[in-house]
Amino acid sequence: MNVLVTGGAGYIGSIVTEHLLKQGHNVTVLDNLQQGHQEAVLSPAEFISGDICDAKTLERIFRYSRIDAVMHMAADTLVGYSMTDPKRYFHNNLVGGISLLNAMLEHGVNKIIFSSTAAVYGEPQNTPIEEDHPKAPINSYGQSKLMFETVLDWYRRAYGIECISFRYFCAAGATKLLGEDHCPETHLIPNILKVALNKDNTFSVFGTDYPTKDGSCIRDFIHVADVAQAHLLALEKADSLSGNVYNLGNGEGYSVLEVIKVAEKIVGENIPVKFSPRRPGDPVTLIASSKRATKELGWKPEFPELGSIVESAWRWLQAHPHGYKQ
């Protein structure tokens, strides 16, 4: 199958590309390199530098690459920035997504797997969160993703687009070849490990007054390779499961302070911590129920333990202390 991966030079997109290549698919990667790295696009995938908002670029890809399906991962994702610059998030995540769908329709491509987010739920009313939980995003990032989910469903009903959406919780970890390299880095596990690697900094814990057992917020971590595997299963079953939405998580939550303790055990030393005020837009607790993905897709995480996730990230960071640009 010829698969277009938008955002395929990014963290999750590059590892999805890696898994697609292993299964023998032909992959075209479209990425504007705003957060991605061309070095993360493995051969023999074709890399195209461009933006999903650029109609001419999309026209060229769909006209000449004979695309059969799309993995849509291109998005602005930083929660904090989405609170101060929402227009950028609605433009890239919503308008750009619609441009992609329209290009698909024009060229007869009717299969898309969409990377959504647990941020669509906002502050959860109960945990673990199931897919029918009320949607009440508390940041424009989550709102833009939820709006595109709605658009996607209308395109399914009206135009026969086969679509599956995944609501990620906290993807983390690395494969042997690919890992996490953002600038700025905002994700919890790599930032903790970077403090351990550099030995000249402290890790900031944002918020110590949450209503949790230790005052820090709680998140559900899923290995990025398990996220990628779910996408391949969805690609196989998009025709029979079209319109469905799935959570991807482990169903188990860890507080920020608990993650630090696990990281300290893996790196073999204490990690200095600085306590800071809460960040706007951060929910108290996000824990997923992934029972629907297990039942309908046959998905089961291969690396469910937090220790395995952190250890894989640590190995990759040690091998790539400056990220992809060594």
N, C-alpha and C positions, 0 to 999 in steps of 0.2 A: 504494500500500500504506500502511496505517496502522501506524506503527512507534512503539513505546514505547522511549525511550532512558533507562534508569536511570543516574543519574550524568551526565545530559546537560548540566549546567551546569558540569561540570569541564573540565579541560584537553582530554583526548582526546575525551570525550563531546560537548563543544560543537562540536568540529571534525568529528566523525562526523555530528552533526546538520546542520551546514552542508552537508556533502556529500549527505546524504539529501535536504535541501530542494532542492538544485541539480538532483537527479534527479527531482524532482516528487513525492516521497513526502510524506504528511502525518505530522508528528512530534509526539508528546507527550513532554515531558521531565519526569521525576520526579527530584527532587534535594532533599536536606535542607539544602543550602548550607553544610554543614560545611567543605567545601573548594572548593565551586563558587561561581559568581557568576551571579546572574540576568541581569546585563548581557551575559553571554556567550551567552545563549540568543537566537538570531536569530529575527526574525519571518519567517514566520507560525507558527513552532512554538508549541504551547501549553505553558506552564510550570505545573507543579504542585509546590508546596512540600510535601515529605513524605518518608517513609522507607520503604524496602522491608520493614522489620520491622513496619510498621503494617498489619495485615490490613484495617482499614476503608478506608484510603487505596487499597490495591490493589484492593479490591472495587469501590470507586467508579470507578476508572480503567477496569477491565476491563468493568464493567457499562455504562458510558456512552460510552466512546471507541472501541468496535468495533476493538480492537487485532488486527492480523494477525500481527505478529512483534515480538520483543523484542531490543534490543541491550542486554545487561546489563553495565554499566560501573561501577555503584555499589559502592564498596569502600573500606575503610581500607587505605592503601598504604605508609605510612612504615615502612621496615624497622627503623630504630632503635627506634621506639616499640613495634613488634611484639615486640621482645625483652623489654620491661619490662611490657607490658600485653597478654598474649596473649588474655585472655578477651574483650576488646573486638574483636579481629580474628576470632576464631572466631564470635562472636555476629553481627557485621555481615556478614562475608564468607561464612560457611557457613549459619548459621541464617536470615539475611536472604535469602540466595539460595534456600534451600528454601521459604521463604514465598512468594517470587516464583513458583517453579515450581508450587507448589500452587494459587496463584491462576490461573496459566495453564491448568492442567488443569481447574479448576472452570468456566472460561469458554471452553473449547475452543480455546485458542491453543496451537499446537504447534510454533512456530519460534522458536529463540533463538540468538543469536550472543553468545558469552561472552568477556569480556576476562580472560584468565588472565595468566601472567607467567613470565619466564625463571627467576624465583626458585624454581620447582618443581624445578630441576635441582640446586641447591646448588653445591658445588664440582665443576666438570666434570672428568670423567676424561679427556676428550679434546675437542679443538676442531677445526673448528667443531662445535657441538652440533646433533645431529639429534633429531628428535622421539622416537625410541625410546631415547634416552640414559637411563640409570638416573635415577630421581627420588629425590633425597635432600635436601629443603629444610633449610637451616640457620637459618631464622627462621620464626616463626609466621605471618608474612604469606604466605610461599611455601607453607607447610603448609596454610593455610586455603584457598588457591586450588587446590591439588592435591586436597584433599578434596572441594571442590565439583565439580571435573572428574569425580571418581569418581561422585558423586551424579548428575550430569548424565547420565553414561553409563547408569546404572541406570534413570533416567527414560526414556531413549531406548529401552532394551530392553523395559521393562515397559509404558510408556504411549504409545510412538510419538512422543515428542518429537523433532523434527528439530533437531539442534544441531551447531554448529561452535565450537571453542575456539581462541583465538589466544594464544600465549605471546609477549608483547612482550619485546623486549630494551630498549634505552633510547630511548624516543620523545622527540623533541626538535624544535625549530623552531617555526614559526608560519605561518599563512596571512596574507593581507593584513588580514583583519578580526579574527582571533582568535589568542591566544597563551597563554603560560604565566604564571599568577599564583597561586602557592600561598603560604599563610601557616601555618607557616614554609615557606620555599622550601628544599628539600633536593636538588634536581636540579642536576647538574653545570653544564651550559651556562648556564642563567639566572643561577646564582650567580657564575660567572666574569664574565659580561657586566655584572652589577649592580655589581661592583667597578670595572669600566671606566667605567660610567656615573656613579657617585657620586664617584669619585676621592678618597675619604677612608677607604678600608678596605683590607683585604688578603684574598686568597682562601686558605682553608685546604685544604691537600692532606692528606687523611687516609691516612697510611701511606706510608712511603718505603722499606720493607724487604720489599716483595712480591718474589717470584721472577720479576721481569719485567726487560726491558732497561733501564729507568730507575728501577725500584723502586716505581713507582706502579701501581695496578691498571688493568686493561684492560677496556673496554666497547665494545659494538657499538651504534652510533647509527643510528636510523631516523627519517626525517622523519615528523612526525605526520600530514601529508596523505597519505603513502603508507600509513600505518596505517589511515586512514579509508577509503581506496580498497579495501583488502583486505576491510573489513567489508561494503562494498557488493557486492563480488563474491561473498562468502559468502552474503549475503542471497539472491542470485539462484540459488545452487547448493546451498542447504541441503538440499533434498529428495534430491538425488543423492549428496551427500557427507556426509550426516548421520553424526555420531559421530567425524568426523575432527578432528585437532588439528594446528595449523600454527604454526611459528615465524615471527616477523616481525622480520627484521634485515637488515643489509647484507652479512653474511658477512665483515666486515672489522673488526678491532679497533683502537682507539686508546687509548693510555695517557692518564691524566689530564694529565700534563705535555705530551703532544702536543696535546691539545685546547686547552690554554692557549696554546700557540704559534700554533695556527690562529686562535684568538680575537684574539690580539695583532695578527696580520696584518690581520684584518678591521677592528678598531677603530682601528688605526694608532698604538698606543702600548703600552708595557709594562704588564703587570698584576702588581702586587706580590703575592707569595706567602708564606704562612706554613705551615711544615710541622708537622703534628700527628700524634698516634698513630692507629693503625688504629681504625676503628669496628667493633664486634662485628656479625657477620652479613654482612659484605661479602666475597663471593668474590673470588679473585685475578683470574680471567679469565672473561668471558662473551662469546662470539662465536657467532653463529647460523649454521646452515645453513637457508636458506629455499627450498631446491630443491623441496620438496614443494609449497609454496604457488605457486611459479612453474609447476610442471608441472600441478597439478590445478585451481588457481583461475585460472591465466593471469595471475597477479600479477607485476608488475615495478615496482620503485621508480622513480619519476619524478625523485626528488632524492637520488641515492645518495651524492653527494660531501659529506663533512663540512663543507667550506667553505660549500656552499649551505645546509646545515642551520643552521649558526651565523649566517650572514648574515641569514637570514629571521628568526631569533630576535632579532638585534640591531636590525633595522628595526622590529619590533613593540615592543621595549622602548623604543627612542628615542621612538616615538609614544605610548607608554603608560608613562612612567617610574614611575608610582604604581599600575600595574596597571589594573584595570577601574574602580576608584573614584577618579576624577581629582578 
